[in-house]
Amino acid sequence: MALSTAYRLLARPQDGRITLKELVCVAFAGHRVPDDRLSIEGPTLYPVESGVIGLAMVLQELITNATKYGALSVECGSVRVGWQLDGKRVDIVWQEEGGPPVSPPSRFGFGTELIERALRRADRRVEILYGSDGVSWTFSSPLAGFASTKSTSEPFSDHEVTK
């Protein structure tokens, strides 16, 4: 569902742009997660079109796993999704809290491969940790993978990074 909605948002006639926050919200939309169990925060960023679908797929898999096995599978669990600019990089962090202890999967199926490898490139980092109260996933990408404004597909300039 998140994937088809991401495609629809990209095809919007007015601009064809989607913010990172919109993308995260769309991914959660079909899962009925109460607001008090979900935190989504970060500066306004526009992923370049080529990265939207991969990110939507990974988010969908993380949400599905959290609702089946992780923090969202228990009443007191929650998920925090946040991102920040770190120099010339964007760091996106998925953090489950209050969930059951999780351990690395015993076998690597499609979902695990997707989460760990779909966004990995030479200039990007993906890290997944299985902790005592849930999964932590971090994606670090060059700022060039994100546009600075809604009206352009140009990546951040050096001037915008230093603001």
GULOKE-170983 format. One record per residue: x, y, z of N, C-alpha, C in turn; residue number from 1; residue in one letter. Coordinates in Angstrom, 2 decimals, padded with zeros to 5 digits, always signed. Example, Ala and Ser with C-alpha at 12.3 -4.5 7.8 and 13.67 -1.06 7.14 Angstrom:
<recs>
- n.east / n.north / n.up / ca.east / ca.north / ca.up / c.east / c.north / c.up / num / residu
- +013.19 / -005.69 / +007.80 / +012.30 / -004.50 / +007.80 / +013.20 / -003.30 / +007.80 / 1 / a
- +012.85 / -002.25 / +007.08 / +013.67 / -001.06 / +007.14 / +012.90 / +000.03 / +007.87 / 2 / s
</recs>
This chain:
<recs>
- n.east / n.north / n.up / ca.east / ca.north / ca.up / c.east / c.north / c.up / num / residu
- +000.82 / -001.18 / +000.00 / +000.00 / +000.00 / +000.00 / +000.87 / +001.26 / +000.00 / 1 / m
- +001.89 / +001.31 / +000.83 / +002.76 / +002.49 / +000.89 / +003.45 / +002.73 / -000.45 / 2 / a
- +003.81 / +001.65 / -001.12 / +004.49 / +001.78 / -002.40 / +003.57 / +002.42 / -003.44 / 3 / l
- +002.32 / +001.97 / -003.52 / +001.40 / +002.55 / -004.50 / +001.08 / +004.00 / -004.16 / 4 / s
- +000.96 / +004.32 / -002.88 / +000.71 / +005.69 / -002.48 / +001.91 / +006.58 / -002.79 / 5 / t
- +003.11 / +006.06 / -002.58 / +004.32 / +006.82 / -002.91 / +004.34 / +007.14 / -004.41 / 6 / a
- +003.96 / +006.16 / -005.24 / +003.90 / +006.40 / -006.69 / +002.87 / +007.49 / -007.00 / 7 / y
- +001.70 / +007.41 / -006.35 / +000.66 / +008.42 / -006.59 / +001.14 / +009.81 / -006.20 / 8 / r
- +001.82 / +009.91 / -005.06 / +002.33 / +011.21 / -004.63 / +003.37 / +011.76 / -005.61 / 9 / l
- +004.20 / +010.88 / -006.12 / +005.20 / +011.31 / -007.10 / +004.56 / +011.79 / -008.39 / 10 / l
- +003.38 / +011.25 / -008.69 / +002.70 / +011.58 / -009.94 / +001.76 / +012.78 / -009.80 / 11 / a
- +001.75 / +013.42 / -008.64 / +000.88 / +014.58 / -008.45 / +001.16 / +015.62 / -009.53 / 12 / r
- +000.12 / +016.10 / -010.19 / +000.34 / +017.05 / -011.27 / +000.92 / +018.38 / -010.81 / 13 / p
- +000.64 / +018.79 / -009.56 / +001.11 / +020.10 / -009.13 / +002.61 / +020.17 / -008.91 / 14 / q
- +003.26 / +019.09 / -008.48 / +004.69 / +019.22 / -008.25 / +005.47 / +017.91 / -008.32 / 15 / d
- +004.84 / +016.79 / -008.07 / +005.53 / +015.51 / -008.14 / +006.60 / +015.34 / -007.08 / 16 / g
- +006.52 / +016.11 / -006.01 / +007.52 / +016.03 / -004.94 / +006.86 / +015.52 / -003.68 / 17 / r
- +007.62 / +014.85 / -002.86 / +007.12 / +014.33 / -001.60 / +008.19 / +014.60 / -000.54 / 18 / i
- +007.75 / +015.08 / +000.61 / +008.72 / +015.31 / +001.69 / +009.03 / +013.98 / +002.35 / 19 / t
- +010.13 / +013.95 / +003.06 / +010.49 / +012.74 / +003.80 / +009.42 / +012.44 / +004.85 / 20 / l
- +008.89 / +013.47 / +005.49 / +007.84 / +013.26 / +006.49 / +006.59 / +012.66 / +005.85 / 21 / k
- +006.18 / +013.18 / +004.68 / +005.03 / +012.61 / +003.98 / +005.26 / +011.14 / +003.67 / 22 / e
- +006.46 / +010.83 / +003.22 / +006.79 / +009.45 / +002.86 / +006.66 / +008.53 / +004.07 / 23 / l
- +007.18 / +008.96 / +005.22 / +007.09 / +008.15 / +006.44 / +005.62 / +008.01 / +006.87 / 24 / v
- +004.87 / +009.09 / +006.83 / +003.45 / +009.03 / +007.21 / +002.66 / +008.10 / +006.30 / 25 / c
- +002.94 / +008.16 / +005.00 / +002.28 / +007.29 / +004.04 / +002.58 / +005.82 / +004.36 / 26 / v
- +003.81 / +005.54 / +004.71 / +004.20 / +004.16 / +005.03 / +003.42 / +003.64 / +006.24 / 27 / a
- +003.17 / +004.50 / +007.21 / +002.44 / +004.09 / +008.41 / +000.93 / +004.07 / +008.22 / 28 / f
- +000.42 / +004.73 / +007.20 / -001.02 / +004.96 / +007.03 / -001.87 / +003.68 / +007.10 / 29 / a
- -001.43 / +002.62 / +006.51 / -002.24 / +001.41 / +006.49 / -002.14 / +000.55 / +007.74 / 30 / g
- -001.41 / +000.99 / +008.73 / -001.15 / +000.15 / +009.90 / -001.86 / +000.58 / +011.18 / 31 / h
- -002.58 / +001.68 / +011.13 / -003.37 / +002.14 / +012.28 / -002.57 / +002.19 / +013.58 / 32 / r
- -001.45 / +002.85 / +013.53 / -000.62 / +003.02 / +014.72 / -001.09 / +004.28 / +015.44 / 33 / v
- -001.49 / +004.16 / +016.72 / -001.95 / +005.35 / +017.46 / -000.84 / +006.40 / +017.54 / 34 / p
- -001.26 / +007.66 / +017.50 / -000.32 / +008.78 / +017.51 / +000.63 / +008.75 / +018.70 / 35 / d
- +000.15 / +008.28 / +019.86 / +001.01 / +008.29 / +021.04 / +002.08 / +007.19 / +021.01 / 36 / d
- +002.06 / +006.36 / +019.99 / +003.06 / +005.30 / +019.86 / +004.01 / +005.56 / +018.70 / 37 / r
- +003.92 / +006.75 / +018.13 / +004.69 / +007.06 / +016.94 / +005.21 / +008.49 / +017.01 / 38 / l
- +006.48 / +008.65 / +016.75 / +007.10 / +009.98 / +016.68 / +007.83 / +010.09 / +015.35 / 39 / s
- +007.52 / +011.15 / +014.61 / +008.15 / +011.40 / +013.31 / +008.66 / +012.83 / +013.34 / 40 / i
- +009.99 / +013.01 / +013.26 / +010.53 / +014.36 / +013.32 / +011.77 / +014.52 / +012.47 / 41 / e
- +011.91 / +015.71 / +011.95 / +013.10 / +016.05 / +011.19 / +012.84 / +017.27 / +010.33 / 42 / g
- +013.89 / +017.88 / +009.82 / +013.71 / +019.05 / +008.96 / +013.04 / +018.67 / +007.65 / 43 / p
- +012.46 / +019.64 / +006.99 / +011.81 / +019.39 / +005.71 / +012.87 / +019.05 / +004.66 / 44 / t
- +012.77 / +017.84 / +004.14 / +013.67 / +017.37 / +003.09 / +012.84 / +016.70 / +002.01 / 45 / l
- +013.32 / +016.78 / +000.80 / +012.66 / +016.17 / -000.35 / +013.59 / +015.13 / -000.96 / 46 / y
- +013.35 / +013.84 / -000.71 / +014.21 / +012.83 / -001.36 / +014.10 / +012.97 / -002.87 / 47 / p
- +015.23 / +012.82 / -003.56 / +015.16 / +012.86 / -005.02 / +014.35 / +011.65 / -005.49 / 48 / v
- +013.67 / +011.82 / -006.60 / +012.73 / +010.80 / -007.07 / +013.31 / +009.40 / -007.12 / 49 / e
- +014.55 / +009.27 / -007.51 / +015.14 / +007.94 / -007.66 / +015.26 / +007.20 / -006.33 / 50 / s
- +015.18 / +007.90 / -005.22 / +015.31 / +007.25 / -003.92 / +014.02 / +006.99 / -003.20 / 51 / g
- +012.91 / +007.57 / -003.67 / +011.65 / +007.49 / -002.95 / +011.12 / +006.06 / -002.85 / 52 / v
- +011.11 / +005.34 / -003.93 / +010.50 / +004.01 / -003.95 / +011.29 / +003.04 / -003.05 / 53 / i
- +012.61 / +003.05 / -003.15 / +013.42 / +002.19 / -002.30 / +013.22 / +002.48 / -000.83 / 54 / g
- +013.18 / +003.76 / -000.49 / +012.96 / +004.15 / +000.90 / +011.56 / +003.75 / +001.36 / 55 / l
- +010.57 / +003.92 / +000.51 / +009.20 / +003.51 / +000.84 / +009.13 / +002.00 / +001.10 / 56 / a
- +009.81 / +001.22 / +000.30 / +009.81 / -000.24 / +000.47 / +010.46 / -000.64 / +001.79 / 57 / m
- +011.59 / -000.02 / +002.13 / +012.28 / -000.34 / +003.37 / +011.42 / +000.06 / +004.57 / 58 / v
- +010.83 / +001.25 / +004.53 / +009.96 / +001.68 / +005.63 / +008.79 / +000.72 / +005.82 / 59 / l
- +008.20 / +000.31 / +004.71 / +007.07 / -000.63 / +004.79 / +007.49 / -001.93 / +005.45 / 60 / q
- +008.65 / -002.42 / +005.13 / +009.14 / -003.67 / +005.73 / +009.44 / -003.48 / +007.22 / 61 / e
- +010.05 / -002.36 / +007.58 / +010.31 / -002.09 / +009.00 / +009.01 / -002.01 / +009.79 / 62 / l
- +008.01 / -001.34 / +009.24 / +006.72 / -001.21 / +009.92 / +006.05 / -002.57 / +010.06 / 63 / i
- +006.06 / -003.34 / +009.00 / +005.44 / -004.68 / +009.05 / +006.10 / -005.53 / +010.12 / 64 / t
- +007.43 / -005.51 / +010.17 / +008.14 / -006.30 / +011.18 / +007.87 / -005.78 / +012.59 / 65 / n
- +007.78 / -004.47 / +012.75 / +007.51 / -003.90 / +014.07 / +006.11 / -004.28 / +014.56 / 66 / a
- +005.14 / -004.36 / +013.65 / +003.79 / -004.72 / +014.06 / +003.64 / -006.22 / +014.31 / 67 / t
- +004.42 / -007.02 / +013.63 / +004.35 / -008.48 / +013.82 / +005.20 / -008.97 / +014.98 / 68 / k
- +006.43 / -008.45 / +015.09 / +007.39 / -009.02 / +016.03 / +008.02 / -008.01 / +016.99 / 69 / y
- +007.96 / -006.74 / +016.64 / +008.71 / -005.73 / +017.38 / +007.88 / -004.88 / +018.31 / 70 / g
- +008.29 / -003.63 / +018.46 / +007.71 / -002.73 / +019.45 / +006.22 / -002.50 / +019.25 / 71 / a
- +005.74 / -002.52 / +018.04 / +004.31 / -002.28 / +017.80 / +003.47 / -003.54 / +017.95 / 72 / l
- +004.10 / -004.65 / +018.32 / +003.36 / -005.89 / +018.56 / +002.91 / -006.00 / +020.02 / 73 / s
- +003.34 / -005.06 / +020.85 / +002.93 / -005.03 / +022.27 / +002.33 / -003.66 / +022.58 / 74 / v
- +001.49 / -003.61 / +023.62 / +000.77 / -002.38 / +023.94 / +001.65 / -001.20 / +024.31 / 75 / e
- +002.76 / -001.45 / +024.96 / +003.58 / -000.33 / +025.46 / +004.70 / +000.07 / +024.51 / 76 / c
- +004.81 / -000.57 / +023.36 / +005.90 / -000.26 / +022.44 / +005.61 / +000.95 / +021.57 / 77 / g
- +006.68 / +001.56 / +021.09 / +006.54 / +002.72 / +020.22 / +007.69 / +002.75 / +019.21 / 78 / s
- +007.53 / +003.60 / +018.21 / +008.55 / +003.77 / +017.18 / +008.82 / +005.25 / +017.01 / 79 / v
- +010.10 / +005.57 / +016.90 / +010.53 / +006.94 / +016.64 / +011.29 / +006.91 / +015.31 / 80 / r
- +010.86 / +007.76 / +014.39 / +011.56 / +007.92 / +013.11 / +012.00 / +009.37 / +013.04 / 81 / v
- +013.30 / +009.56 / +012.91 / +013.82 / +010.92 / +012.86 / +014.95 / +011.02 / +011.88 / 82 / g
- +015.23 / +012.22 / +011.45 / +016.34 / +012.45 / +010.53 / +016.94 / +013.81 / +010.85 / 83 / w
- +018.21 / +013.90 / +010.53 / +018.93 / +015.16 / +010.77 / +020.03 / +015.31 / +009.74 / 84 / q
- +020.44 / +016.55 / +009.58 / +021.56 / +016.86 / +008.71 / +022.82 / +016.76 / +009.56 / 85 / l
- +023.80 / +016.05 / +009.04 / +025.07 / +015.90 / +009.75 / +026.17 / +016.24 / +008.75 / 86 / d
- +026.54 / +017.50 / +008.72 / +027.52 / +017.93 / +007.72 / +026.90 / +017.87 / +006.34 / 87 / g
- +027.49 / +017.07 / +005.48 / +026.97 / +016.92 / +004.12 / +026.24 / +015.59 / +003.95 / 88 / k
- +025.68 / +015.09 / +005.06 / +024.95 / +013.82 / +005.05 / +023.60 / +013.99 / +005.72 / 89 / r
- +022.69 / +013.11 / +005.37 / +021.40 / +013.00 / +006.05 / +021.41 / +011.65 / +006.75 / 90 / v
- +021.10 / +011.67 / +008.04 / +020.99 / +010.43 / +008.81 / +019.53 / +010.22 / +009.17 / 91 / d
- +018.97 / +009.08 / +008.76 / +017.60 / +008.71 / +009.09 / +017.68 / +007.55 / +010.08 / 92 / i
- +016.96 / +007.69 / +011.20 / +017.02 / +006.67 / +012.24 / +015.61 / +006.17 / +012.56 / 93 / v
- +015.46 / +004.87 / +012.56 / +014.25 / +004.17 / +013.00 / +014.61 / +003.53 / +014.33 / 94 / w
- +013.88 / +003.86 / +015.38 / +014.18 / +003.31 / +016.70 / +012.92 / +002.78 / +017.35 / 95 / q
- +012.91 / +001.48 / +017.63 / +011.80 / +000.88 / +018.36 / +012.14 / +000.95 / +019.85 / 96 / e
- +011.11 / +001.20 / +020.66 / +011.29 / +001.31 / +022.10 / +010.14 / +000.59 / +022.80 / 97 / e
- +010.46 / -000.06 / +023.91 / +009.43 / -000.70 / +024.71 / +008.88 / -002.00 / +024.14 / 98 / g
- +009.54 / -002.53 / +023.17 / +009.09 / -003.77 / +022.55 / +009.78 / -004.97 / +023.15 / 99 / g
- +009.44 / -006.15 / +022.65 / +010.10 / -007.35 / +023.14 / +011.55 / -007.41 / +022.66 / 100 / p
- +012.39 / -008.14 / +023.36 / +013.77 / -008.31 / +022.87 / +013.74 / -008.94 / +021.48 / 101 / p
- +014.61 / -008.45 / +020.64 / +014.69 / -009.01 / +019.28 / +016.11 / -009.48 / +019.03 / 102 / v
- +016.23 / -010.42 / +018.15 / +017.56 / -010.93 / +017.79 / +017.65 / -010.99 / +016.27 / 103 / s
- +018.85 / -011.03 / +015.75 / +018.99 / -011.12 / +014.29 / +018.23 / -012.33 / +013.76 / 104 / p
- +017.65 / -012.21 / +012.60 / +016.90 / -013.33 / +012.03 / +017.80 / -014.55 / +011.82 / 105 / p
- +017.22 / -015.73 / +012.00 / +017.99 / -016.96 / +011.82 / +018.21 / -017.26 / +010.34 / 106 / s
- +017.35 / -016.72 / +009.50 / +017.54 / -016.86 / +008.05 / +017.28 / -015.51 / +007.41 / 107 / r
- +017.95 / -015.28 / +006.31 / +017.81 / -014.00 / +005.63 / +016.89 / -014.16 / +004.44 / 108 / f
- +015.64 / -013.75 / +004.63 / +014.67 / -013.78 / +003.56 / +014.63 / -012.47 / +002.82 / 109 / g
- +013.61 / -012.31 / +001.99 / +013.49 / -011.11 / +001.16 / +013.43 / -009.85 / +002.01 / 110 / f
- +012.63 / -009.87 / +003.08 / +012.47 / -008.68 / +003.92 / +013.77 / -008.22 / +004.55 / 111 / g
- +014.52 / -009.16 / +005.08 / +015.80 / -008.81 / +005.70 / +016.77 / -008.28 / +004.67 / 112 / t
- +016.82 / -008.92 / +003.53 / +017.69 / -008.45 / +002.44 / +017.30 / -007.03 / +002.03 / 113 / e
- +016.00 / -006.79 / +001.94 / +015.51 / -005.48 / +001.54 / +015.94 / -004.41 / +002.55 / 114 / l
- +015.72 / -004.66 / +003.83 / +016.06 / -003.70 / +004.88 / +017.56 / -003.42 / +004.91 / 115 / i
- +018.35 / -004.45 / +004.77 / +019.79 / -004.28 / +004.92 / +020.50 / -003.82 / +003.65 / 116 / e
- +019.92 / -004.10 / +002.48 / +020.69 / -003.86 / +001.25 / +020.05 / -002.99 / +000.19 / 117 / r
- +018.75 / -002.72 / +000.29 / +018.07 / -001.99 / -000.78 / +018.63 / -000.59 / -001.01 / 118 / a
- +019.04 / +000.07 / +000.06 / +019.51 / +001.45 / -000.07 / +021.02 / +001.57 / -000.02 / 119 / l
- +021.71 / +000.48 / +000.19 / +023.16 / +000.52 / +000.35 / +023.84 / +000.79 / -001.00 / 120 / r
- +024.75 / +001.73 / -000.98 / +025.60 / +002.06 / -002.12 / +026.97 / +002.39 / -001.56 / 121 / r
- +027.93 / +002.63 / -002.41 / +029.28 / +002.93 / -001.94 / +029.32 / +004.17 / -001.05 / 122 / a
- +028.45 / +005.15 / -001.34 / +028.45 / +006.39 / -000.57 / +027.36 / +006.45 / +000.50 / 123 / d
- +026.68 / +005.34 / +000.72 / +025.60 / +005.28 / +001.72 / +025.92 / +004.20 / +002.75 / 124 / r
- +025.40 / +004.40 / +003.97 / +025.59 / +003.40 / +005.01 / +024.23 / +002.97 / +005.55 / 125 / r
- +024.10 / +001.69 / +005.80 / +022.90 / +001.13 / +006.43 / +023.37 / +000.29 / +007.60 / 126 / v
- +022.75 / +000.50 / +008.75 / +023.09 / -000.30 / +009.93 / +021.79 / -000.73 / +010.61 / 127 / e
- +021.71 / -001.99 / +010.96 / +020.56 / -002.49 / +011.69 / +021.06 / -003.21 / +012.94 / 128 / i
- +020.46 / -002.84 / +014.07 / +020.82 / -003.45 / +015.36 / +019.58 / -004.08 / +015.96 / 129 / l
- +019.75 / -005.24 / +016.54 / +018.67 / -005.96 / +017.20 / +018.90 / -005.86 / +018.70 / 130 / y
- +018.07 / -005.07 / +019.39 / +018.32 / -004.77 / +020.80 / +017.32 / -005.35 / +021.76 / 131 / g
- +017.50 / -004.98 / +023.00 / +016.67 / -005.54 / +024.07 / +015.22 / -005.06 / +024.03 / 132 / s
- +014.95 / -003.92 / +023.37 / +013.55 / -003.50 / +023.29 / +013.10 / -003.17 / +021.87 / 133 / d
- +013.85 / -003.65 / +020.87 / +013.42 / -003.48 / +019.49 / +014.57 / -003.23 / +018.53 / 134 / g
- +014.19 / -003.01 / +017.31 / +015.14 / -002.82 / +016.23 / +015.52 / -001.35 / +016.11 / 135 / v
- +016.78 / -001.12 / +015.78 / +017.26 / +000.21 / +015.43 / +017.86 / +000.11 / +014.04 / 136 / s
- +017.42 / +000.98 / +013.15 / +017.90 / +000.99 / +011.77 / +018.36 / +002.39 / +011.44 / 137 / w
- +019.54 / +002.52 / +010.89 / +020.08 / +003.83 / +010.52 / +020.49 / +003.81 / +009.05 / 138 / t
- +020.08 / +004.84 / +008.35 / +020.45 / +005.03 / +006.95 / +021.14 / +006.38 / +006.85 / 139 / f
- +022.35 / +006.40 / +006.34 / +023.10 / +007.63 / +006.16 / +023.42 / +007.80 / +004.69 / 140 / s
- +023.03 / +008.94 / +004.15 / +023.18 / +009.19 / +002.72 / +023.79 / +010.57 / +002.50 / 141 / s
- +024.53 / +010.73 / +001.42 / +024.99 / +012.08 / +001.09 / +023.79 / +013.01 / +000.91 / 142 / p
- +023.95 / +014.23 / +001.29 / +022.89 / +015.22 / +001.17 / +022.43 / +015.38 / -000.28 / 143 / l
- +023.28 / +015.02 / -001.23 / +022.92 / +015.11 / -002.65 / +021.73 / +014.22 / -003.00 / 144 / a
- +021.39 / +013.26 / -002.15 / +020.22 / +012.41 / -002.39 / +018.91 / +013.06 / -002.01 / 145 / g
- +018.99 / +014.32 / -001.56 / +017.81 / +015.05 / -001.12 / +017.82 / +016.44 / -001.73 / 146 / f
- +016.67 / +016.88 / -002.22 / +016.57 / +018.22 / -002.77 / +016.29 / +019.20 / -001.64 / 147 / a
- +016.69 / +020.44 / -001.84 / +016.56 / +021.44 / -000.79 / +015.20 / +022.12 / -000.78 / 148 / s
- +014.51 / +022.14 / -001.90 / +013.21 / +022.81 / -001.94 / +012.25 / +022.00 / -002.78 / 149 / t
- +010.99 / +022.31 / -002.63 / +009.95 / +021.62 / -003.37 / +010.01 / +021.91 / -004.86 / 150 / k
- +010.51 / +023.08 / -005.21 / +010.42 / +023.52 / -006.60 / +011.61 / +023.11 / -007.46 / 151 / s
- +012.52 / +022.34 / -006.92 / +013.68 / +021.98 / -007.71 / +014.05 / +020.53 / -007.48 / 152 / t
- +014.68 / +019.97 / -008.45 / +015.21 / +018.62 / -008.26 / +016.70 / +018.69 / -008.00 / 153 / s
- +017.20 / +019.92 / -007.87 / +018.63 / +020.10 / -007.60 / +018.93 / +019.72 / -006.16 / 154 / e
- +020.02 / +019.02 / -005.93 / +020.39 / +018.70 / -004.56 / +020.85 / +019.95 / -003.82 / 155 / p
- +021.02 / +019.79 / -002.51 / +021.51 / +020.89 / -001.68 / +022.82 / +021.43 / -002.24 / 156 / f
- +022.96 / +022.72 / -002.18 / +024.25 / +023.34 / -002.54 / +025.09 / +023.45 / -001.27 / 157 / s
- +026.37 / +023.69 / -001.43 / +027.24 / +023.86 / -000.27 / +026.76 / +025.02 / +000.60 / 158 / d
- +026.22 / +026.07 / +000.00 / +025.74 / +027.21 / +000.76 / +024.58 / +026.80 / +001.68 / 159 / h
- +023.64 / +026.01 / +001.17 / +022.48 / +025.59 / +001.97 / +022.89 / +024.69 / +003.11 / 160 / e
- +023.91 / +023.89 / +002.93 / +024.37 / +022.98 / +003.97 / +024.90 / +023.75 / +005.16 / 161 / v
- +025.52 / +024.89 / +004.93 / +026.16 / +025.63 / +006.02 / +025.22 / +026.59 / +006.73 / 162 / t
- +023.98 / +026.71 / +006.31 / +023.03 / +027.63 / +006.95 / +022.78 / +027.24 / +008.38 / 163 / k
</recs>
